[in-house]
C-alpha cells in the first residue's frame, strides 16, 4: 500500500514524520509524495498559527477528493488541540502521545470494505534513506514555558528526553544507511537531560563515536550557550549554525511576551557566539504585531535586528491562539499593520542574508549536496556548514556527497559555486543554459 505524509511546522514534526516513514517502509509500505495518489494519507499538523491550521484543513479536504477510498489520518499539534475541528475531515484523529504507534494502530483496520496494515507485499518496500541526505533525530519533547503567545505547552505538555544510548544507536543506524548529516531536534533541545547527561555531554558523545560527517543543532535559547559549550565547535563536523529565536528586539515587548531572557542577555550571547565561532550563521525568529506593539517598539525591534548581523530572519505575524494569555490581551494589532511590518522585516531579512553570504564569496567551503534542481540538468543544490545554499554543476552525480566548493557569485536562491576539482568554465556554461 502507498502511504503519503504531509508535514507542517517545526523540525520536531519533521523528525517524527521521518521516523514514522521509516516504520511504515520497514513494514513493507511504499512511501510516496503528498501530491501523489495514496491508499493512506497522514497529516502531521501544526497549530502555532491560524495559517497552519488552515493549511492542514485544506490538505485533508484535497486528499479526500483525490482518493475518496483512502484512509485519512490526522495527527500532530492541531489534531491534539482541536480534535473537533479535524475529525470531520479525517477517518482517524491521533494525538501526539500516540503518534509513534500509528503503524500498530492501523493494523487490521477496515474502512469501506478495505483492510489496512495487513500483509503488505514485499515489492512495495522502499529504503527511506535514499530520499534525503540529512536525518532529523528527536532527542527531547515538551515545554512548560510561560510564553504568553505560545500554544505548544498545551499540545506538547509532557517534558521528557530520550535516552542517550537510544539516540546514539539511531545515529549509528542512519550513518549505516548513508546519511551524511544529522540534525538534533526537539521542543526545547537545550533542556535535554538524561540522568546526568546534558546536551553538551550528548553532543560530545556523538562526536566521539566518529561516525557522522556532520552534526547540526536546531533552536537554542541564549541561556543554554556557554563558552564551555561553544568549545565543542572546535570539531569541524559540528555545523557552524545557531538558531536563536529572538521574537522581538524590543525589551518592553519581550517582557509582555514573558520570554525567559532580556535583550541584554540575548546580545551577550550573540557577542559570545561571534567571538568563539566568527564564521557561524546566526538565524532567528521575529514576531511582528504582538498585542500592544507600538510603532516605537517595532522600530526598536527592527533596529536591533539590523545591527545584529543575522544570517537570516524568519518573520511571522502574531496569531492569537485559543486559551493563551496573548489572545486575551487588549490592543490587538490590525491585520493591515501586521502586513506592513512583516513586509519591512522580510526586506531586512533579505538584506541580512545577502550581507552574510557576501563575506564568503571567493572562499572554498565543503558543501553537502542534496539533489539535482531539475532531473538531468547536472546542477545540484546543497548547504555549507553555516547554512549557505549553494548551486553548482557536477560532471558526475553529487547527491549526498561532500565536496570542497568555491563560492563564486550570487544566485537567485543563494550562491553559485564551482567544484574545485572540476573545470569552472564548464560549470559556468551549464549555468548559463
Secondary structure, 3 states (H helix, E strand, C coil): CEEEEEECCCHHHHHHHHHHHHHHHHCCCEEECCCCCCCEEEEEECCCCHHHHHHHHHHHHHHHHHCCCCEEEEEEHHHHHCHHHHHHHCCEECCHHHHHHHHHHCCCEEECCEEECCCCCHHHCCCHHHCCCEEEEECEECCCCCCCCCCHHHHCCCCEECCHHHHHHHHHHHHHHCCCEEEEECCCHHHCEECCEEHHHHHHHHHHCCCCCEEEECCECHHHCCHHHHHHHHCCCECCEEEECCECCCHHHHHHHCCCCCHHHHHHHHHHHHHHCCCCEEEEEEEECCCCCCHHHHHHHHHHHHHHCCCEEEEEECCCCCCCCHHHCCCCCCHHHHHHHHHHHHHHHHHHHHHHHHCCCCCEEEEEEEEECCCCCCEEEEEECCCCEEEEECCCCCCCCEEEEEEEEEECCEEEEEECCCCHHHHHHHHHC
